[in-house]
Amino acid sequence: MRILAGLLVIGLIWTAGLFAFADRLSRLTPAPLPEAADGVVVLTGPGSNARLDAGMAVLEAGLARRLLVSGVNREASREDIRLVSKAARRLYDCCVDLGFTAADTLGNARETAEWARAMRFRSLIIVTADFHMPRAMLELKTALPDLELRSYAAATPALDARRWRETRSGARLMILEYSKYMAVLARETIRSLKPAGDAPRKESP
């Protein structure tokens, strides 16, 4: 009985967390333009066109000096990305960088960190889908603890965060993303509890 009761409590906590997560997502869009930063980063994935549109809007508004598109398909050319983003060639040629190494969100964080350090940026605007934003920000804050990060979420047509329970695809996407987010949160919590290492011993005089 104790095991069953424990599992029931865990299930209730997990379900409450899921609904809180969905409520958080519902508040991310529509998003006002963020405050200016040194750079803007677009994380590619499902609905990349909307993400690219949002990232270019930030750049065109003069809210960032350069834009990184992280996780670009290796088969896509620079011109392919320009056409999809509908970017003006002058702005695209001078101020847009493409990253081809990231294959997942952790890869996005590493790719973004390398770019930001190379550019000596101190603040970034992060553009990704609304459902992906919490996990992306968690990974990026871990990779770039000293940078100021501002989120700018793009709405996901395939997921209405306010009505996610009404469709099977919406419920599946919400539950999957919440599970991924919790896995990253658990990983970082465990990592933070580990000792930093033994302090160096003082040598005897």
N, C-alpha and C positions, 0 to 999 in steps of 0.2 A: 504493500500500500504506500509506503514511504517513497518508493521509486516512482510509482505512478503519480503520486502527488507532486513530486519534484519535477517530473516531466510536464505535468499540467501547468505548473508555475512557469517553467521555462517557456512553454508554448504561449502562455498569456503575455509574458514579457516580450517575446519575439513579435507577436501580433500587434501589441501596443506600439512597439518600435516601428513596425512597418507602416502603421497609420500615421505616426508622427513624421516619418520620412516622406510619405506621400504629401502630407500637408506642407512640409518644408518645400518640396518641389513646386507645389501649386503657387507658391509665393514668389518664385524666381522670375516668372514671365507674366506680362510683358516687362522687360527690364529697361529702365532709363539709361541713357548713355552714361558711362562711368566717368569719374574724374580722370584727368590726364595722367599718363605714366610714361616711363621711358620707352617701353615696348609693348606690343600686343602679340599674343600667341593664340593661334587657332589649332585646336586638337581635332584631327580628322576622325571620322567614324560614321555611323548611320546618320543620314541627314547632313552630310558635309556641306552641301550647297548653302543651306541656311547658316551654318557656322561661318563659312567663307564670306557670305554677304555681311554678316554681323562684324566680322573682323575687319573687312575692307571699309565698312562704315566708320569704324573707330579711326582707322588710318586716314581716311579722307576728311574726317572732321578735325584732323590735326591733334588728336588726343594721344598720339604715340609717334615716335620717330621712325620705328621700323616694325615690321610684322614678320613673324615666323609661322609657317604652316608646318606643324609637326605631324609625322606619321604618314607622309605622302606615299602613295603606291609607287613602287620602284618602276613600274611600267609607264607611269604618267610622265609626260614631259613638262617642262616649265611653261610652254605655251598652252598645254592642256589646262593647267591650273589657272592661268590668266583668263582663258575663255570661260571657265566655269565660274570664276569669281567676278567676271564682268569688270575687271579692274582697268582703269586708264593705263595705257602702256607706260606713260612717263612716270607715274607713281609706282607702278609695278616693277619697272626695271631698276628704279633707284632704291626702293625701300622694302622689297619683299624677299625673304629668304625661305628656302624650302628644306625641310629635314626629311630624310628618307630612311633613317635607321630605326625609328620607333615602330614597334609592332603591337603594343598594348599601352595601357595607361601608365604603367611603371616606366616603360620606354619613353613615353611622352615626357614624363617628369625629368628623366635623365637627359634627354635631348634638349629640353627647354633650359635646364641648368647649364649645360655646356654653352649654349648660345648666349644666355644672359651673362655668363661670366666672361665670355669672349668679347661681348659688347660693353662690358662694365656697367650694366644696367642695375639700378637699385629698386625699380618698381616695374611691375608687369600687370597688364590687363589680360585675364584668361578668358578665352571664348570657347565654349563647348556646348553641347546639348544640355537642356535643363536637367534631365534625369541623370546625366553623367557628371554634373558639376560638383556635387558633394565629394564623390570619390576622387575626382581629378584634383580638387583643391587639397584634399588630404595627402595625396601622393606628392603634389608640388610643394606644399609647405614642409614636407619632410626633406625633399631634395634641395629646397631653397629656403632654409630657415631665416636667413638674414634679409630676404627681399620682401618688399611690400607687394602683396598680391590682391588684385581686385577682380571679382568675377563679373562676367557679362554673359548671361545665359541666352541661348537661342531656343525658341520653342520647338518641340518635336511633334510634327503632325501625326505621327503614329501613336502618340501617347498624350492623352488629356489627363494631366495629373489630378484634376478635380473629379474625373469620371472613370478612373482606371479600372474600377471593379466591374464596369458594365460590359467590357469585352474580354474575351479570353486572351487575346494578344496583349492588351493593355495590362491585365493582371500578371501575365507571364513576365513581361518586361519589368514591371515594377518590383515583383518579388525577386527576380534575378539580380536586378541592380542593387536592391537593398541587401541581398545576401553578399554580393561582392563588396559593398561598402562596409558591412559588418566584419567581413574577413580582413580587410585592410585595417580597420580600426582595431581589431583584436591583435593583429600582427604588430602594430605600432605600440599598443598598450603593453604587450609582452616585452617588446624591445626596450621600452622606457623603464621597465622594472628591473632589467638586468643591470648588475653593477658595472660602472664605467671601467673598472679595472683596478687592480691594486695600486695604491700610490707608490711612487718610486721610493725605495729605501735610501736613507741618508748614509753616506759612507762614514765609517769611523775615522776620527781624526788621527 
